[in-house]
Amino acid sequence: MDSLLLDVTHTPDQRGEVLRKILGENDCEVTFIKKDGSVRIMPCTLRTDAMPLREANEHHKTRLHNPEVLSVWCLDKSEWRSFRVMNVTKISIITRKEDI
């Protein structure tokens, strides 16, 4: 498992961009600090072939883009989850795209 540390000098936009790229190509474990101060290690991805298709829904509300928060597909819960990009302390690649 490859572990990557994020540059703490990056802005939320830059960190989010790096995370989206890595998660869009791989299944990863993201380590982050939750709002309550506890540490969470979440297996997640943004690979389109690993996520369910979203159906159009008349009740669906579009949220405003917030560069400080990233929504990801949580692999162990099979649900959408989110975290603050500045609270990520480590990202580890579980499975690379070419291995899937």
C-alpha positions in Angstrom: 0.0 0.0 0.0 1.5 3.3 -1.1 1.0 6.2 1.4 1.1 9.8 0.4 1.3 12.9 2.7 -0.4 16.0 1.5 1.4 19.4 1.5 0.0 21.4 4.4 0.8 24.6 2.6 -1.8 23.8 -0.1 -5.1 25.8 -0.1 -8.3 23.8 0.2 -8.8 24.1 -3.6 -5.3 22.7 -4.3 -5.7 19.9 -1.7 -9.2 19.0 -3.1 -7.8 18.9 -6.6 -5.0 16.5 -5.6 -7.4 14.3 -3.6 -10.0 14.2 -6.5 -7.2 13.1 -8.9 -5.9 10.3 -6.7 -9.4 9.1 -5.7 -10.6 9.3 -9.3 -7.9 6.8 -10.3 -7.7 4.5 -7.2 -9.4 3.0 -4.2 -7.8 4.6 -1.2 -7.8 4.8 2.6 -8.1 8.4 3.6 -7.1 9.3 7.2 -8.6 12.5 8.5 -9.6 14.2 11.7 -13.4 14.3 12.2 -15.3 17.3 13.6 -15.3 15.8 17.1 -11.5 15.4 17.1 -11.4 11.7 16.6 -9.4 10.1 13.8 -11.2 8.2 11.0 -9.6 5.9 8.4 -12.1 5.6 5.5 -11.7 3.3 2.5 -13.1 5.4 -0.4 -13.0 6.2 -4.1 -14.2 8.6 -6.8 -13.8 6.0 -9.6 -16.9 6.2 -11.7 -17.1 2.4 -12.2 -17.1 1.8 -8.5 -19.9 4.3 -7.7 -23.7 3.7 -8.3 -25.4 5.7 -11.0 -27.3 8.7 -9.7 -30.9 8.8 -10.8 -32.6 12.1 -11.6 -34.9 12.9 -8.8 -37.4 15.8 -8.7 -36.6 16.2 -5.0 -32.8 16.3 -5.5 -31.3 19.6 -4.4 -28.0 20.9 -5.8 -25.6 22.0 -3.1 -23.3 24.9 -3.6 -19.6 24.0 -4.3 -17.6 24.1 -1.2 -13.9 23.6 -1.9 -13.3 22.8 1.8 -15.4 19.6 1.7 -15.0 16.5 -0.5 -17.8 14.0 -1.0 -16.6 10.5 -1.8 -18.0 7.0 -2.2 -17.2 5.1 1.1 -16.3 1.5 0.2 -17.1 -0.1 3.5 -20.5 1.6 4.0 -21.5 1.7 0.3 -22.7 5.3 0.9 -21.7 8.8 0.1 -19.6 10.4 2.9 -17.6 13.6 3.1 -14.7 15.1 4.9 -12.9 18.5 5.1 -9.9 18.4 2.8 -7.7 20.4 5.3 -8.4 17.7 7.9 -6.8 14.9 5.8 -3.5 13.7 7.3 -2.7 10.8 5.0 -4.0 9.0 1.9 -3.0 5.4 1.1 -3.7 3.7 -2.2 -5.4 0.3 -1.6 -5.9 -0.6 -5.2 -4.6 1.1 -8.3 -6.9 1.6 -11.3 -4.7 -0.6 -13.5 -5.1 -3.5 -10.9 -8.9 -3.4 -11.0 
